Amino acid sequence: MSYAVIKTGGKQYKVKSGEILKIEKLTNIKANSKIEFNEILAYGDDSKIEVGAPMVNGAKVEADLIKNSKNRTVLIFKKRRRHNSRRKNGHRQEYSMIRINKIFSKDGKILSEAEKVSKVTKKTETKKEASK
């Protein structure tokens, strides 16, 4: 199984094709659009690996943006004892959920490709099971 190490949002992620992950929010991009990551630090599979110095030129990863959203609320509570001083604050970090489609090598060849996602609703599945 091929993988790649990409850099986005100041973080590094090891990704495989077909994988869904949360990354730092990508601004000015609509849902269901294609994204290309060109900052590839390394790619390879079980037998060989290609490592960049610091990036691998020509390699890229294609992904689909599923949605932009916010995480759950993280509460920040500060209290100073014997001063009757309290502060309660909350924070919701924004993120983008992406699905990795293809990983390309520096030659432009496709190393791995995700399978197509079939969108089957639960209602149709239950109707088929009920009819049997």
N, C-alpha and C positions, 0 to 999 in steps of 0.2 A: 504494500500500500504506500503510495507516494504521499509526501507531506512537504510543507514549505513553512518557513519562519518569516512572517511579515511584520512590518513595523507600522503602526498607525496610532495616533493619539498619544504619542510618547510612551507606548507600551509595545511589547513584542508578543506575538501569538504564534503558536505552532498549530497549523491548520491542515486539514485533510479535505478532499473533495466530498461534498454532500453534508459537511458539518455545519451546524447552526451555532452561532456564538454572539455574545454581546460585546460590543466595543464602545469606545468613547463616541459621543454623538458626532455624526457627520453632518455638517451644516449645509443648507441650500440644496439638499438632495431629496427628491420626492420618493415615496414608497413605490415598490415594484420597478425600480430603475436599476440599471447595471452599473457596477463600480469596478474600477481596475486599481489594484494595488501594485505599484511599481517598485516600492522599497522592499525588496526581497533580500533577506540576510543570508538564507541558506535554503536549499531544497534537496530532496533525494528520496531514497526508499531504503529497504532493508539491506541491500547489497552495496550501494554506493551513495556518496553525498557530495554535493557541490557547495562550498562555503565561499562567500564573498569577502572582499576586503575594502570597505565594510559592506558594500552591496554587490549583488550579482547583476551585472549589466545585461539587459535584454530579457531577463526573467520577469514574469508577471503572474498575478492571480486575479481571476475574474470572479465576481460575487454579485448576488442580487440583494438589494436592500428590502427587507421584509417590512420593518416598521421603525419609526422613531418614537421613543416613549420615555417615561421616567421610572426609576426604581422605586421601591417602597421607601417610606419615610424613615430616616434615621434621626432619633431624638438625641439632642445635646442638652444635658442638664448640668448646670454649674451651681454649686452651693458653697457658700462660705460659712462655716460654723460660727455661731454666737454673734453674727452680724445681721441676722435677719435678711440676708441677701441671697436671692435665688434668681436664676435665669433659665428659662426653658426655650429651646430653639429647635427647629427641625430643618432637615435638608433632604431634597430628592434629587439624586444625580440623574442627568439625562444620558440616554444610551441609544445606540442603533443596533438593531438585530439584523444580522446578515446571514446569508447561506452561501457557502463556497461552491462554485460551479466547476471551474477549470483551473488547473495549475499548468503553466507553460514553462519550459526550460529556456535557457539563454539562447538556444538555437531557434526557438519559436515552435518547437514540437510540443504536443499536448502530453504531459506526463500522466495525468489522471483527470477523469471527467465524472461529474456526479450523474446519477441516474435521474431521469425525469420524474417530477413529482406529480402524481395523479391526485386531483382534488375530488375525492368522493365524499359526499356528505353522509352523516350518520343516518339520516332519514331513509335514504335509498338502501343502505346496508340492512337496516332493521326490516324494511319491507320485503327484501329478498329472503331473509331468514324466516319471516312470518309466513311467506308463501310456501316454503318447503314443508 
